[in-house]
Amino acid sequence: MPGKQDIRHDEGKNSQENVVIYMEDLTSRDDERAAEEARKKAQEEEKQRQMELEKAKEQAREEERKQEQERRKAKGGNGAKVALGIILLIIILAAAALLTLNVTVTTVAPGLAMPFTTSYGVSFPEGQTITVGNTHINVLSYQNELISDIDGDRQKLVVGEDRIISERRAVITTLGIINLMDTNFQINLKYKGERDGRAYFDMAVHTSKQVPDILLRQLLPNEIDARPI
């Protein structure tokens, strides 16, 4: 049988082994906790990195959107400048064309067909010589009659009677070289009466070619109030 000394020796040995095991267990637990903390820290760092990466991507997308908006704005601004330039050029050309309009009216032998007619309601100031083309017209009312003087040829008119201005040729040019209108024309005037110092007529302009109203009106001076009918 083992003696007391042996028993004490064994107990001491077991106690040391238990301490070693306990210490190893503590070390293992510390290692696990450290590993867990390291894993959590790594997860947090990865999460933070992903958040920063997403934030950077969003900032990059936002910057790209801003740049695209700026490119579109610049493109739109350039387009607007081009359109404005074209509009200004058209206005300048139109103004130049109007300022350089030239109307030439000459007498011609009658007989050319005139299938086109434009009608106006017009009024002439009485006692004032008006020039239509190269025709000089002066009208003066007296009681129920109108004395019409066309190039020195006087006629009396009553309401409803006609006065014909013989056939002429009209040529309208602009910018000195561009021919806008070249047509023969004849004017019929039907006397409608007098009011407030003006003589009123229905005027029919017969032309050998179809002429836009804006050009046809170039034959009428500002003193004549003319409205299409």
C-alpha positions as CSV (number, residue, x, y, z in Angstrom):
1,M,0.0,0.0,0.0
2,P,1.3,3.5,-0.8
3,G,2.3,5.5,2.0
4,K,1.0,8.9,3.0
5,Q,4.0,10.6,1.4
6,D,3.1,8.9,-1.9
7,I,-0.5,9.9,-1.6
8,R,0.5,13.5,-0.9
9,H,2.8,13.4,-3.8
10,D,0.0,12.1,-6.1
11,E,-2.4,14.7,-4.9
12,G,0.1,17.5,-5.4
13,K,0.8,16.2,-8.9
14,N,-3.0,16.0,-9.7
15,S,-3.4,19.5,-8.3
16,Q,-0.7,20.8,-10.6
17,E,-2.2,19.1,-13.6
18,N,-5.6,20.6,-12.8
19,V,-4.0,24.0,-12.5
20,V,-2.3,23.5,-15.9
21,I,-5.6,22.3,-17.4
22,Y,-7.4,25.2,-15.8
23,M,-4.9,27.6,-17.1
24,E,-5.0,26.0,-20.6
25,D,-8.8,26.3,-20.5
26,L,-8.5,30.0,-19.5
27,T,-6.0,30.5,-22.3
28,S,-8.3,28.8,-24.7
29,R,-11.2,30.9,-23.7
30,D,-9.2,34.0,-24.0
31,D,-8.1,33.0,-27.4
32,E,-11.7,32.3,-28.4
33,R,-12.8,35.7,-27.1
34,A,-9.9,37.4,-28.8
35,A,-10.7,35.5,-32.0
36,E,-14.4,36.5,-31.7
37,E,-13.5,40.1,-31.0
38,A,-11.1,40.0,-34.0
39,R,-13.9,38.5,-36.1
40,K,-16.4,41.1,-35.0
41,K,-13.9,43.9,-35.6
42,A,-13.1,42.5,-39.0
43,Q,-16.9,42.4,-39.8
44,E,-17.3,46.0,-38.5
45,E,-14.3,47.1,-40.6
46,E,-15.7,45.3,-43.7
47,K,-19.1,46.8,-43.1
48,Q,-17.5,50.3,-42.7
49,R,-15.5,49.7,-45.9
50,Q,-18.6,48.6,-47.8
51,M,-20.4,51.7,-46.6
52,E,-17.6,54.0,-47.6
53,L,-17.4,52.2,-51.0
54,E,-21.1,52.7,-51.6
55,K,-20.8,56.3,-50.6
56,A,-18.0,56.8,-53.0
57,K,-20.0,55.1,-55.8
58,E,-23.0,57.3,-55.0
59,Q,-20.8,60.4,-55.1
60,A,-19.3,59.3,-58.4
61,R,-22.8,58.8,-59.8
62,E,-23.9,62.2,-58.6
63,E,-20.9,63.8,-60.1
64,E,-21.5,62.0,-63.4
65,R,-25.2,63.2,-63.3
66,K,-24.0,66.8,-62.7
67,Q,-21.5,66.6,-65.5
68,E,-24.2,65.2,-67.9
69,Q,-26.6,68.0,-66.9
70,E,-23.8,70.6,-67.5
71,R,-23.1,69.0,-70.9
72,R,-26.8,69.1,-71.8
73,K,-27.1,72.7,-70.6
74,A,-24.0,73.6,-72.6
75,K,-25.4,71.8,-75.7
76,G,-28.8,73.5,-75.3
77,G,-27.1,76.8,-74.8
78,N,-25.1,76.3,-78.0
79,G,-28.3,75.3,-79.8
80,A,-30.1,78.3,-78.5
81,K,-27.2,80.6,-79.7
82,V,-27.3,79.0,-83.2
83,A,-31.1,79.4,-83.3
84,L,-30.9,83.0,-82.2
85,G,-28.2,83.7,-84.7
86,I,-30.4,82.2,-87.5
87,I,-33.3,84.3,-86.3
88,L,-31.2,87.5,-86.3
89,L,-29.9,86.7,-89.7
90,I,-33.5,86.2,-91.0
91,I,-34.6,89.5,-89.4
92,I,-31.6,91.3,-90.9
93,L,-32.2,89.9,-94.4
94,A,-36.0,90.6,-94.1
95,A,-35.2,94.2,-93.0
96,A,-32.7,94.6,-95.8
97,A,-35.2,93.2,-98.3
98,L,-38.0,95.6,-97.2
99,L,-35.6,98.6,-97.1
100,T,-34.5,97.9,-100.7
101,L,-37.9,97.2,-102.2
102,N,-38.3,99.0,-105.5
103,V,-41.5,99.3,-107.4
104,T,-41.5,100.2,-111.1
105,V,-44.7,100.8,-113.0
106,T,-44.9,101.3,-116.7
107,T,-47.7,101.6,-119.3
108,V,-48.3,98.7,-121.6
109,A,-50.5,97.9,-124.5
110,P,-53.8,96.4,-123.2
111,G,-55.0,92.9,-124.1
112,L,-53.1,90.5,-121.8
113,A,-55.4,88.1,-119.9
114,M,-55.9,88.9,-116.2
115,P,-57.5,85.9,-114.5
116,F,-56.6,86.8,-110.9
117,T,-58.5,89.4,-108.9
118,T,-57.9,90.8,-105.4
119,S,-60.5,93.1,-103.9
120,Y,-60.2,95.8,-101.3
121,G,-62.4,98.3,-99.6
122,V,-60.4,101.6,-99.9
123,S,-60.8,105.3,-99.1
124,F,-59.0,108.3,-100.6
125,P,-58.4,111.6,-98.9
126,E,-60.3,114.3,-100.8
127,G,-58.4,117.1,-102.6
128,Q,-55.0,115.3,-102.3
129,T,-53.1,113.8,-105.2
130,I,-52.4,110.1,-104.6
131,T,-49.9,108.1,-106.6
132,V,-50.7,104.5,-107.4
133,G,-47.8,103.1,-109.3
134,N,-47.2,105.9,-111.8
135,T,-50.9,106.9,-111.9
136,H,-51.9,110.2,-110.2
137,I,-55.3,110.3,-108.7
138,N,-57.2,113.2,-107.1
139,V,-60.8,113.0,-106.0
140,L,-63.2,115.7,-104.8
141,S,-66.9,115.3,-103.8
142,Y,-69.6,117.8,-104.6
143,Q,-73.1,117.1,-103.3
144,N,-74.0,113.6,-104.6
145,E,-71.2,113.5,-107.2
146,L,-67.5,112.8,-107.2
147,I,-65.0,114.4,-109.5
148,S,-62.2,111.9,-110.2
149,D,-59.0,113.1,-111.8
150,I,-56.7,110.4,-113.1
151,D,-53.6,111.6,-114.8
152,G,-55.5,114.8,-115.8
153,D,-58.5,112.9,-117.2
154,R,-61.5,114.1,-115.2
155,Q,-64.8,112.2,-114.8
156,K,-67.9,112.7,-112.6
157,L,-69.0,109.7,-110.7
158,V,-72.2,109.0,-108.7
159,V,-72.5,106.2,-106.1
160,G,-72.3,102.8,-107.8
161,E,-70.4,104.0,-110.9
162,D,-67.0,102.6,-112.0
163,R,-63.8,104.2,-112.9
164,I,-61.1,102.1,-114.6
165,I,-57.4,102.7,-114.4
166,S,-56.0,101.4,-117.6
167,E,-53.6,98.4,-117.7
168,R,-50.1,98.8,-116.4
169,R,-47.0,96.6,-115.8
170,A,-45.6,96.4,-112.2
171,V,-42.1,95.0,-111.4
172,I,-41.0,94.8,-107.8
173,T,-37.4,94.0,-107.0
174,T,-35.4,93.8,-103.8
175,L,-31.7,94.0,-102.9
176,G,-31.2,95.4,-106.4
177,I,-31.3,92.1,-108.2
178,I,-34.0,89.8,-106.8
179,N,-37.3,90.0,-108.8
180,L,-40.3,89.5,-106.5
181,M,-43.1,90.4,-108.8
182,D,-43.6,91.0,-112.5
183,T,-47.2,91.3,-113.6
184,N,-49.6,93.4,-115.6
185,F,-52.5,94.8,-113.6
186,Q,-55.7,96.8,-114.1
187,I,-57.7,98.6,-111.3
188,N,-61.4,99.0,-111.2
189,L,-62.9,101.5,-108.8
190,K,-66.6,101.5,-107.8
191,Y,-67.6,104.7,-106.0
192,K,-69.4,104.0,-102.7
193,G,-69.8,107.5,-101.3
194,E,-68.1,110.2,-99.2
195,R,-67.7,110.6,-95.4
196,D,-65.5,112.7,-93.2
197,G,-63.5,114.1,-96.1
198,R,-62.7,110.7,-97.6
199,A,-64.1,109.1,-100.7
200,Y,-64.8,105.4,-100.4
201,F,-64.5,102.8,-103.2
202,D,-64.6,99.1,-103.8
203,M,-61.3,98.4,-105.6
204,A,-60.7,95.3,-107.7
205,V,-57.0,94.7,-108.8
206,H,-56.9,92.3,-111.8
207,T,-53.5,90.8,-112.4
208,S,-52.0,88.6,-115.1
209,K,-50.2,86.5,-112.5
210,Q,-51.2,85.5,-109.0
211,V,-49.5,87.9,-106.6
212,P,-49.3,87.7,-102.8
213,D,-51.2,90.4,-101.0
214,I,-48.1,91.6,-99.2
215,L,-46.5,92.5,-102.6
216,L,-49.7,93.8,-104.2
217,R,-50.0,96.3,-101.3
218,Q,-46.7,97.8,-102.4
219,L,-48.6,99.5,-105.2
220,L,-50.8,101.3,-102.7
221,P,-49.4,104.4,-100.9
222,N,-49.9,105.0,-97.2
223,E,-52.5,107.6,-97.9
224,I,-54.9,104.9,-99.1
225,D,-56.7,103.0,-96.4
226,A,-57.1,99.5,-97.9
227,R,-58.7,96.5,-96.4
228,P,-59.3,93.1,-98.1
229,I,-62.9,92.3,-98.9
